[in-house]
Amino acid sequence: MPCETRAQLEHEYQVATGAFDRARRDLQTRIGTLPKKDYKILSRAAEQAWESLQKVHVALDKHLREHSCLL
């Protein structure tokens, strides 16, 4: 029987990975073309996306260890 919690956490991880990739790419492609205040906004968005990704990663890892639903 599939683990619904694992499936939800894996989905959240995929979403968070995509959000971080987009934020990082946006920051990289616009570096040097933005005023400092706009760069700071994009930089903070990338930091927040990274923090969200790390949070979901920790939750997924914890669930896998505690629930033993590795397959």
C-alpha positions as CSV (number, residue, x, y, z in Angstrom):
1,M,0.0,0.0,0.0
2,P,1.5,3.4,-1.0
3,C,2.2,5.8,1.8
4,E,0.1,9.0,1.3
5,T,2.4,11.1,3.6
6,R,5.4,10.1,1.6
7,A,3.7,10.9,-1.7
8,Q,2.6,14.3,-0.4
9,L,6.1,15.1,0.9
10,E,7.7,14.0,-2.4
11,H,5.2,16.3,-4.3
12,E,6.1,19.2,-2.0
13,Y,9.8,18.5,-2.6
14,Q,9.3,18.6,-6.4
15,V,7.4,21.8,-6.1
16,A,10.0,23.4,-3.8
17,T,12.8,22.2,-6.1
18,G,11.1,23.9,-9.1
19,A,10.5,27.1,-7.2
20,F,14.2,27.2,-6.1
21,D,15.4,26.5,-9.6
22,R,13.3,29.3,-11.0
23,A,14.3,31.8,-8.4
24,R,18.0,30.9,-8.8
25,R,17.8,31.1,-12.6
26,D,15.9,34.4,-12.5
27,L,18.6,35.9,-10.2
28,Q,21.4,34.6,-12.4
29,T,20.0,35.9,-15.6
30,R,19.2,39.3,-14.2
31,I,22.4,39.9,-12.3
32,G,24.1,43.1,-13.3
33,T,20.9,44.4,-15.0
34,L,18.9,45.4,-11.9
35,P,19.1,48.2,-9.5
36,K,20.5,47.1,-6.1
37,K,17.1,47.1,-4.4
38,D,15.5,44.9,-7.0
39,Y,18.5,42.5,-6.9
40,K,18.0,42.3,-3.1
41,I,14.4,41.4,-3.6
42,L,15.3,38.6,-6.1
43,S,18.1,37.5,-3.8
44,R,15.8,37.2,-0.8
45,A,13.3,35.3,-2.9
46,A,16.0,32.8,-3.8
47,E,17.0,32.5,-0.2
48,Q,13.4,31.9,0.8
49,A,13.0,29.2,-1.9
50,W,16.1,27.5,-0.7
51,E,14.9,27.6,2.9
52,S,11.6,26.1,1.9
53,L,13.4,23.4,-0.1
54,Q,15.6,22.5,2.9
55,K,12.6,22.4,5.2
56,V,10.7,19.9,2.9
57,H,13.9,17.9,2.4
58,V,14.3,17.5,6.2
59,A,10.6,16.5,6.6
60,L,10.8,13.9,3.8
61,D,14.0,12.5,5.2
62,K,12.6,12.3,8.7
63,H,9.4,10.6,7.5
64,L,11.4,8.0,5.5
65,R,13.6,7.2,8.5
66,E,10.7,7.0,11.0
67,H,8.1,5.4,8.8
68,S,10.5,3.1,6.9
69,C,8.6,3.6,3.7
70,L,11.7,3.5,1.5
71,L,10.1,1.7,-1.4
